[in-house]
Amino acid sequence: MTSETQIRDWVEEAMFIDTHEHLIEESDRIDGLKYGKNGLMPCDDWAYLFFHYLSDDLVSAGMTKNDLNRFLSPDAALDEKLKLVLPWWERAKHTGYGQSVRHTLQGLYQETDLTPESAPRLAEKYRAMIQPGFYRHILHEKSRIERCQINSLQCIFKETEQPDLLQQDIGFPALSSDLNFEAVEQQFGRRSSDLDEWLEIIDWVFTTYEHRAVAAKNQSAYGRRLNYSKVDKSSASPLFNRKAAGDSLSLEEEKTLQDYLFRYCVERATEQRLPVKLHTGYYAGHNYMPLERVRQNAADLCPLLNDFPDTTFVLMHIGYTYQDEAIALAKHYHNVTIDLCWAWIINPMATVRFVKEYLLAAPANKLFTFGGDYITVETIYGHSRIARQGLTQALSELVDEGWIAIEETKELVVRLMRGNALETFPVRD
């Protein structure tokens, strides 16, 4: 048996702990278009498999926004959808996003490709699969995922129907970097007119969900730099009071208020022993990414890492395209861990290289190797196939090149796929 065959067997045998998804509840998927208005579920047919992430590659390939919107419309017929998407599918199906969908088509629906002949069969199989229990079937039985950590895009903390399978993050942008009075009032029925009352709400959120949350998550890197500076409460308080009263703040004043609230939330998460997940690197979507800001992510984080030595920071998506800096942070700072969530489908080959370079530079216990980062449960399966293939390739090359002994690799596989997550995140029943 070759080392690659042996390692592949070990990787296939092991269960993943999935450290990052955006899944909506299974009952909402079964209901259909309940969330169509906020963009999480624009349609409920086979085109939905092409919605999250792959649609960005379709637009990058040349598909117009109007054609994409029509393709994802619940009103368009199968033949029209097929005519709209096929030219761009042929151009994008070899990307990581495309291969994730291709693995999904084959592994869940037994279709090798999207064609005029396969599309009607796919449409029927898509509908037939959406039944009570299909999340557990896809995640546990097909993808061999033990449990998922969910960052809800619907609310700050999601009361899930399946807490053993879909464990939840506290999403704290609305409490801090994207201050949202309406979202807090809608979910918790609480409103504040001054900073002290708002801090009481933050305290209440972290205390209330302390024993159910597995992490605190912030994706503010989509809207600003991660240079969260130290700010005194006396400086933040009048700014908050003005904003609560409906006044406009300057960009500098907004940053000052966000900096204070963000750091306050990090303090609360640390007190509750919750790791803090931070989006770093590449932007989802298309035609708006300021690459200069992406380049600044790692350097901007250094003061925060120094100021919160007792906080476990989870830097997500390998900071792509600046993944060397992510390795440097994990090597240098004891409180930095790295999550490969999303990375395998952004650029599979770059992630293979990252795993090899990371393991020869930074401690192996600080790397989490899978998170699908999907809204659609079906494509998590496809992403998991890419992750297993990439992890097998990276470890096999390290063994064949003489950097790691084959005798050490089985234990390393289990550590990377689930052991590190068990050590780092609180275990919830």
RODO-2510 file (C-alpha; in nm, 4 decimals, decimal comma):
residues 429
     n   res          X          Y          Z
     1     m     0,0000     0,0000     0,0000
     2     t     0,1384     0,3401    -0,0974
     3     s     0,1578     0,6206     0,1558
     4     e    -0,1050     0,8163    -0,0392
     5     t    -0,3468     0,5214    -0,0338
     6     q    -0,2945     0,4724     0,3384
     7     i    -0,3402     0,8411     0,4159
     8     r    -0,6491     0,8589     0,1960
     9     d    -0,8004     0,5693     0,3913
    10     w    -0,7323     0,7489     0,7203
    11     v    -0,8789     1,0759     0,5912
    12     e    -1,1884     0,9025     0,4557
    13     e    -1,2384     0,7138     0,7808
    14     a    -1,2189     1,0197     1,0099
    15     m    -1,5125     1,2439     1,0929
    16     f    -1,4868     1,6187     1,0459
    17     i    -1,5917     1,8731     1,3023
    18     d    -1,7151     2,1518     1,0775
    19     t    -1,6138     2,4855     1,2310
    20     h    -1,8062     2,7277     1,0099
    21     e    -2,1371     2,7291     0,8220
    22     h    -2,4216     2,9755     0,7549
    23     l    -2,7007     2,7176     0,7358
    24     i    -3,0596     2,8219     0,7829
    25     e    -3,2769     2,5842     0,9819
    26     e    -3,3886     2,2625     0,8164
    27     s    -3,7564     2,3481     0,8743
    28     d    -3,7053     2,6772     0,6888
    29     r    -3,5569     2,4909     0,3927
    30     i    -3,8558     2,2595     0,3926
    31     d    -4,0901     2,5610     0,4032
    32     g    -3,9291     2,6885     0,0844
    33     l    -3,9233     3,0586     0,0131
    34     k    -3,9656     3,1868     0,3664
    35     y    -3,6332     3,3736     0,3470
    36     g    -3,6452     3,4805    -0,0161
    37     k    -3,6858     3,8455     0,0706
    38     n    -3,3534     3,8739     0,2531
    39     g    -3,1529     3,6907    -0,0062
    40     l    -3,0798     3,3645     0,1745
    41     m    -3,3118     3,1595    -0,0428
    42     p    -3,4033     3,3266    -0,3721
    43     c    -3,5494     3,0065    -0,5181
    44     d    -3,6312     2,6517    -0,4151
    45     d    -3,5295     2,4363    -0,7093
    46     w    -3,2126     2,2851    -0,8517
    47     a    -3,0746     2,6323    -0,9350
    48     y    -3,0338     2,6903    -0,5609
    49     l    -2,7356     2,4532    -0,5703
    50     f    -2,5616     2,7127    -0,7896
    51     f    -2,6519     3,0075    -0,5685
    52     h    -2,3958     3,0369    -0,2900
    53     y    -2,0444     3,1196    -0,4126
    54     l    -2,0677     2,9602    -0,7565
    55     s    -2,2883     3,2481    -0,8707
    56     d    -1,9898     3,4789    -0,8111
    57     d    -1,7749     3,2749    -1,0482
    58     l    -2,0561     3,2760    -1,3051
    59     v    -2,0605     3,6565    -1,2961
    60     s    -1,6801     3,6664    -1,3059
    61     a    -1,6959     3,4494    -1,6183
    62     g    -1,9308     3,6986    -1,7869
    63     m    -2,2880     3,6183    -1,6856
    64     t    -2,4860     3,9409    -1,6439
    65     k    -2,6486     4,0278    -1,3135
    66     n    -2,9883     4,0341    -1,4844
    67     d    -2,9379     3,6837    -1,6215
    68     l    -2,8151     3,5593    -1,2830
    69     n    -3,1187     3,7062    -1,1081
    70     r    -3,3478     3,5448    -1,3626
    71     f    -3,1665     3,2111    -1,3270
    72     l    -3,2234     3,2254    -0,9499
    73     s    -3,5830     3,3419    -0,9828
    74     p    -3,8565     3,1077    -0,8562
    75     d    -4,0613     3,2035    -1,1626
    76     a    -3,8243     3,0865    -1,4382
    77     a    -3,8874     2,7464    -1,5952
    78     l    -3,6249     2,4727    -1,6078
    79     d    -3,5482     2,5184    -1,9790
    80     e    -3,5012     2,8927    -1,9379
    81     k    -3,2724     2,8441    -1,6382
    82     l    -3,0666     2,5887    -1,8239
    83     k    -3,0269     2,8172    -2,1252
    84     l    -2,9135     3,1021    -1,8998
    85     v    -2,6557     2,9092    -1,6995
    86     l    -2,4992     2,6490    -1,9302
    87     p    -2,2618     2,8808    -2,1230
    88     w    -2,1164     3,0158    -1,7994
    89     w    -2,1188     2,6813    -1,6185
    90     e    -1,8887     2,5445    -1,8898
    91     r    -1,6479     2,8287    -1,8213
    92     a    -1,6548     2,8069    -1,4398
    93     k    -1,7045     2,4411    -1,3515
    94     h    -1,3332     2,3738    -1,2878
    95     t    -1,2982     2,6382    -1,0146
    96     g    -1,3185     2,5350    -0,6501
    97     y    -1,6740     2,6668    -0,6347
    98     g    -1,7622     2,4755    -0,9505
    99     q    -1,5994     2,1536    -0,8356
   100     s    -1,7889     2,1712    -0,5072
   101     v    -2,1143     2,1735    -0,7037
   102     r    -1,9908     1,8949    -0,9336
   103     h    -1,9069     1,6733    -0,6368
   104     t    -2,2523     1,7498    -0,4982
   105     l    -2,4227     1,6587    -0,8246
   106     q    -2,2396     1,3275    -0,8353
   107     g    -2,2399     1,2316    -0,4693
   108     l    -2,5952     1,3336    -0,3758
   109     y    -2,7820     1,3030    -0,7052
   110     q    -2,5729     1,0567    -0,9112
   111     e    -2,5373     1,3068    -1,1968
   112     t    -2,1902     1,3606    -1,3398
   113     d    -2,2591     1,7042    -1,4882
   114     l    -2,5267     1,9616    -1,5625
   115     t    -2,6599     1,8996    -1,9134
   116     p    -2,9936     1,9317    -2,0937
   117     e    -3,0410     1,5587    -2,0291
   118     s    -2,9492     1,5597    -1,6586
   119     a    -3,1299     1,8792    -1,5577
   120     p    -3,4854     1,7325    -1,5467
   121     r    -3,3616     1,4395    -1,3392
   122     l    -3,1723     1,6773    -1,1105
   123     a    -3,4850     1,8879    -1,0618
   124     e    -3,6819     1,5842    -0,9443
   125     k    -3,4041     1,4535    -0,7196
   126     y    -3,3554     1,7957    -0,5629
   127     r    -3,7185     1,8123    -0,4556
   128     a    -3,7273     1,4507    -0,3383
   129     m    -3,4325     1,4986    -0,1027
   130     i    -3,5818     1,7886     0,0942
   131     q    -3,7598     1,5946     0,3661
   132     p    -3,7385     1,5995     0,7475
   133     g    -3,3985     1,4632     0,8457
   134     f    -3,2198     1,5547     0,5236
   135     y    -2,9687     1,7812     0,7022
   136     r    -2,8493     1,4949     0,9208
   137     h    -2,8436     1,2624     0,6203
   138     i    -2,6243     1,4970     0,4159
   139     l    -2,3987     1,6127     0,6974
   140     h    -2,3556     1,3043     0,9090
   141     e    -2,4120     1,0108     0,6764
   142     k    -2,2890     1,1451     0,3414
   143     s    -2,0290     1,4060     0,4423
   144     r    -1,9140     1,2319     0,7624
   145     i    -1,9404     1,5520     0,9642
   146     e    -1,9878     1,5012     1,3367
   147     r    -2,1329     1,8474     1,4002
   148     c    -2,1350     2,1970     1,2497
   149     q    -2,0748     2,5380     1,4027
   150     i    -2,3265     2,7848     1,2609
   151     n    -2,2895     3,1591     1,2253
   152     s    -2,6479     3,2609     1,1562
   153     l    -2,7008     3,5324     0,8967
   154     q    -3,0531     3,5841     1,0308
   155     c    -2,9898     3,6885     1,3901
   156     i    -2,7301     3,7368     1,6640
   157     f    -2,7871     3,3911     1,8128
   158     k    -3,0045     3,1238     1,6530
   159     e    -3,2147     2,8962     1,8677
   160     t    -3,1642     2,5838     1,6598
   161     e    -3,3954     2,2845     1,6386
   162     q    -3,0944     2,0483     1,6244
   163     p    -2,8425     2,1684     1,8870
   164     d    -2,6471     1,8426     1,8791
   165     l    -2,5826     1,8861     1,5055
   166     l    -2,5931     2,2634     1,4475
   167     q    -2,4032     2,4355     1,7266
   168     q    -2,4196     2,8141     1,7247
   169     d    -2,1921     3,1178     1,7342
   170     i    -2,2849     3,4524     1,8843
   171     g    -2,2614     3,6909     1,5919
   172     f    -2,1628     4,0214     1,7465
   173     p    -2,1374     4,2760     1,4591
   174     a    -2,4842     4,4141     1,5406
   175     l    -2,3665     4,4737     1,8966
   176     s    -2,0449     4,6482     1,7982
   177     s    -1,8920     4,7080     1,4569
   178     d    -2,2231     4,7261     1,2717
   179     l    -2,4311     4,8803     1,5482
   180     n    -2,7900     4,7798     1,4783
   181     f    -3,0542     4,8935     1,7254
   182     e    -3,3386     4,7447     1,5211
   183     a    -3,1864     4,3959     1,5015
   184     v    -3,1285     4,3854     1,8773
   185     e    -3,4775     4,5095     1,9545
   186     q    -3,6345     4,2647     1,7108
   187     q    -3,4558     3,9618     1,8552
   188     f    -3,4356     4,0483     2,2226
   189     g    -3,7038     4,3144     2,2726
   190     r    -3,4508     4,5530     2,4246
   191     r    -3,3614     4,9098     2,3301
   192     s    -3,1165     5,1562     2,4835
   193     s    -3,0647     5,5293     2,4692
   194     d    -2,7254     5,5433     2,6396
   195     l    -2,4057     5,3415     2,6411
   196     d    -2,4526     5,1892     2,9864
   197     e    -2,7842     5,0343     2,8808
   198     w    -2,6241     4,9004     2,5617
   199     l    -2,3405     4,7409     2,7577
   200     e    -2,6008     4,5772     2,9783
   201     i    -2,7548     4,4256     2,6647
   202     i    -2,4153     4,2951     2,5519
   203     d    -2,3557     4,1467     2,8972
   204     w    -2,7013     3,9868     2,8897
   205     v    -2,6401     3,8296     2,5462
   206     f    -2,3103     3,6717     2,6438
   207     t    -2,4409     3,5547     2,9809
   208     t    -2,7654     3,4156     2,8385
   209     y    -2,5962     3,2116     2,5656
   210     e    -2,2791     3,1242     2,7561
   211     h    -2,3663     2,7562     2,7879
   212     r    -2,5017     2,7145     2,4345
   213     a    -2,2650     2,9152     2,2147
   214     v    -1,9387     2,7666     2,0879
   215     a    -1,7741     3,0923     1,9748
   216     a    -1,8272     3,4619     1,9069
   217     k    -1,8028     3,5629     1,5405
   218     n    -1,7345     3,8979     1,3723
   219     q    -1,7051     3,9610     0,9986
   220     s    -1,6473     4,3358     1,0112
   221     a    -1,3447     4,3054     0,7809
   222     y    -1,5993     4,3282     0,4980
   223     g    -1,6715     4,6880     0,5939
   224     r    -1,3642     4,8293     0,7656
   225     r    -1,0058     4,7641     0,8642
   226     l    -0,9361     4,5425     1,1654
   227     n    -0,7372     4,8137     1,3413
   228     y    -0,9534     4,8174     1,6553
   229     s    -0,7792     5,0646     1,8822
   230     k    -0,8070     5,1145     2,2575
   231     v    -1,0793     5,3690     2,3382
   232     d    -1,1875     5,5008     2,6778
   233     k    -1,5503     5,4664     2,7755
   234     s    -1,5627     5,8412     2,8343
   235     s    -1,4835     5,8964     2,4652
   236     a    -1,7321     5,6380     2,3392
   237     s    -2,0281     5,7311     2,5588
   238     p    -2,1258     6,0671     2,4015
   239     l    -2,0829     5,9196     2,0547
   240     f    -2,3159     5,6321     2,1361
   241     n    -2,5742     5,8665     2,2855
   242     r    -2,5721     6,0817     1,9729
   243     k    -2,6074     5,7806     1,7457
   244     a    -2,8904     5,6383     1,9559
   245     a    -3,0671     5,9741     1,9233
   246     g    -3,0426     5,9526     1,5438
   247     d    -2,7511     6,1895     1,4860
   248     s    -2,4921     6,1214     1,2186
   249     l    -2,1324     6,0527     1,3172
   250     s    -1,8225     6,1275     1,1153
   251     l    -1,6181     5,8335     0,9858
   252     e    -1,3612     5,8947     1,2586
   253     e    -1,6322     5,9052     1,5259
   254     e    -1,7905     5,5855     1,3908
   255     k    -1,4552     5,4105     1,4129
   256     t    -1,4016     5,5289     1,7703
   257     l    -1,7399     5,3954     1,8813
   258     q    -1,6958     5,0673     1,6930
   259     d    -1,3486     5,0202     1,8397
   260     y    -1,4777     5,0529     2,1942
   261     l    -1,7771     4,8211     2,1455
   262     f    -1,5790     4,5587     1,9546
   263     r    -1,3183     4,5348     2,2294
   264     y    -1,5912     4,5237     2,4924
   265     c    -1,7474     4,2233     2,3156
   266     v    -1,4077     4,0516     2,2945
   267     e    -1,3728     4,0999     2,6706
   268     r    -1,7146     3,9435     2,7318
   269     a    -1,6380     3,6492     2,5023
   270     t    -1,3077     3,5919     2,6806
   271     e    -1,4776     3,5927     3,0192
   272     q    -1,7146     3,3233     2,8920
   273     r    -1,4191     3,1292     2,7453
   274     l    -1,5555     3,1608     2,3941
   275     p    -1,3049     3,1741     2,1060
   276     v    -1,3398     3,4838     1,8882
   277     k    -1,3743     3,4086     1,5164
   278     l    -1,2691     3,6848     1,2767
   279     h    -1,3192     3,7003     0,9038
   280     t    -0,9890     3,7681     0,7306
   281     g    -0,8929     3,7708     0,3669
   282     y    -1,0937     3,7349     0,0522
   283     y    -1,4403     3,8841     0,0075
   284     a    -1,7483     3,6890    -0,0943
   285     g    -1,9425     3,8462    -0,3812
   286     h    -1,8009     4,0149    -0,6865
   287     n    -1,6803     4,3497    -0,8213
   288     y    -1,6288     4,5340    -0,4931
   289     m    -1,3314     4,3905    -0,2992
   290     p    -1,0734     4,6499    -0,1830
   291     l    -0,7641     4,4286    -0,1940
   292     e    -0,5569     4,6842    -0,0045
   293     r    -0,7774     4,6311     0,3014
   294     v    -0,7382     4,2530     0,2716
   295     r    -0,3608     4,2993     0,2665
   296     q    -0,3794     4,4987     0,5905
   297     n    -0,5759     4,2373     0,7898
   298     a    -0,2853     4,0520     0,9503
   299     a    -0,0850     4,3591     1,0493
   300     d    -0,3952     4,5351     1,1801
   301     l    -0,4648     4,2452     1,4171
   302     c    -0,1299     4,2488     1,5986
   303     p    -0,2238     4,5111     1,8628
   304     l    -0,5460     4,3201     1,9357
   305     l    -0,3559     3,9922     1,9741
   306     n    -0,1170     4,1584     2,2167
   307     d    -0,3897     4,3300     2,4180
   308     f    -0,5984     4,0129     2,4653
   309     p    -0,3491     3,7391     2,5547
   310     d    -0,6190     3,5242     2,7171
   311     t    -0,8443     3,5281     2,4100
   312     t    -0,8307     3,2501     2,1530
   313     f    -0,8607     3,4161     1,8134
   314     v    -0,9706     3,2066     1,5162
   315     l    -0,8523     3,3702     1,1942
   316     m    -1,0750     3,2466     0,9159
   317     h    -1,0230     3,1612     0,5494
   318     i    -0,6365     3,1580     0,5803
   319     g    -0,6358     3,5322     0,5066
   320     y    -0,6346     3,4486     0,1349
   321     t    -0,4604     3,5876    -0,0679
   322     y    -0,2132     3,6819     0,2041
   323     q    -0,1893     3,3393     0,3652
   324     d     0,1824     3,3663     0,4492
   325     e     0,0948     3,6357     0,7030
   326     a    -0,1636     3,4036     0,8616
   327     i     0,1044     3,1394     0,9150
   328     a     0,3351     3,4007     1,0644
   329     l     0,0680     3,5093     1,3139
   330     a    -0,0069     3,1498     1,4185
   331     k     0,3628     3,0787     1,4647
   332     h     0,4327     3,3942     1,6639
   333     y     0,1219     3,4426     1,8785
   334     h     0,0143     3,1759     2,1274
   335     n    -0,3518     3,2917     2,1028
   336     v    -0,3899     3,2625     1,7239
   337     t    -0,5480     2,9673     1,5484
   338     i    -0,6209     2,9321     1,1775
   339     d    -0,9383     2,7985     1,0154
   340     l    -0,9403     2,6596     0,6617
   341     c    -1,3152     2,7214     0,6336
   342     w    -1,4088     2,8332     0,2797
   343     a    -1,0427     2,8228     0,1719
   344     w    -1,0614     2,4822     0,0013
   345     i    -1,3111     2,6126    -0,2548
   346     i    -1,1661     2,9623    -0,2938
   347     n    -0,8444     2,8049    -0,4202
   348     p    -0,7952     2,4308    -0,3613
   349     m    -0,4312     2,4224    -0,4693
   350     a    -0,3346     2,7257    -0,2605
   351     t    -0,4913     2,5527     0,0400
   352     v    -0,2947     2,2337    -0,0242
   353     r     0,0220     2,4426    -0,0243
   354     f    -0,0963     2,6260     0,2864
   355     v    -0,1429     2,3036     0,4836
   356     k     0,2063     2,1872     0,3912
   357     e     0,3699     2,5176     0,4747
   358     y     0,1665     2,5665     0,7922
   359     l     0,2546     2,2251     0,9385
   360     l     0,6252     2,2898     0,8879
   361     a     0,6061     2,6355     1,0460
   362     a     0,3414     2,6430     1,3223
   363     p     0,2112     2,3998     1,5859
   364     a    -0,0318     2,1430     1,4468
   365     n    -0,2832     2,1906     1,7289
   366     k    -0,3799     2,5379     1,6030
   367     l    -0,5256     2,4436     1,2632
   368     f    -0,8909     2,3597     1,1857
   369     t    -0,9248     2,1949     0,8478
   370     f    -1,2889     2,2193     0,7448
   371     g    -1,5797     2,4559     0,7380
   372     g    -1,8010     2,4657     0,4322
   373     d    -1,9095     2,8275     0,4923
   374     y    -2,2312     2,7572     0,2999
   375     i    -2,5940     2,8608     0,3267
   376     t    -2,6880     2,5534     0,1215
   377     v    -2,6465     2,2225     0,3048
   378     e    -2,6144     2,0216    -0,0160
   379     t    -2,2924     2,1882    -0,1278
   380     i    -2,1286     2,1246     0,2090
   381     y    -2,1017     1,7678     0,0845
   382     g    -1,9141     1,8797    -0,2277
   383     h    -1,6855     2,1028    -0,0253
   384     s    -1,6095     1,8178     0,2149
   385     r    -1,4983     1,6028    -0,0779
   386     i    -1,2550     1,8732    -0,1917
   387     a    -1,1241     1,9138     0,1637
   388     r    -1,0607     1,5414     0,2024
   389     q    -0,8859     1,5275    -0,1342
   390     g    -0,6718     1,8306    -0,0531
   391     l    -0,5804     1,7144     0,2957
   392     t    -0,4819     1,3737     0,1567
   393     q    -0,2636     1,5381    -0,1069
   394     a    -0,0935     1,7750     0,1372
   395     l    -0,0100     1,5052     0,3936
   396     s     0,0953     1,2536     0,1283
   397     e     0,3367     1,5017    -0,0243
   398     l     0,4835     1,5836     0,3165
   399     v     0,5414     1,2122     0,3793
   400     d     0,6813     1,1425     0,0320
   401     e     0,9127     1,4426     0,0558
   402     g     1,0482     1,3186     0,3886
   403     w     0,9120     1,5916     0,6154
   404     i     0,6694     1,3762     0,8162
   405     a     0,6870     1,0052     0,8964
   406     i     0,3983     0,7882     0,7818
   407     e     0,3820     0,6408     1,1340
   408     e     0,2891     0,9840     1,2709
   409     t     0,0296     1,0673     1,0119
   410     k    -0,2787     0,8781     1,1322
   411     e    -0,2747     1,0623     1,4651
   412     l    -0,2166     1,3895     1,2791
   413     v    -0,5178     1,3269     1,0546
   414     v    -0,7498     1,2845     1,3519
   415     r    -0,6055     1,5923     1,5212
   416     l    -0,6525     1,8118     1,2152
   417     m    -0,9995     1,6890     1,1259
   418     r    -1,1613     1,6907     1,4699
   419     g    -0,9183     1,6798     1,7638
   420     n    -0,8117     2,0441     1,7477
   421     a    -1,1728     2,1618     1,7409
   422     l    -1,2563     1,9458     2,0422
   423     e    -0,9632     2,0947     2,2337
   424     t    -1,0390     2,4560     2,1422
   425     f    -1,4161     2,5013     2,1325
   426     p    -1,6477     2,4278     2,4250
   427     v    -1,8243     2,0924     2,3888
   428     r    -2,2025     2,1381     2,4030
   429     d    -2,4459     1,8511     2,4621
***
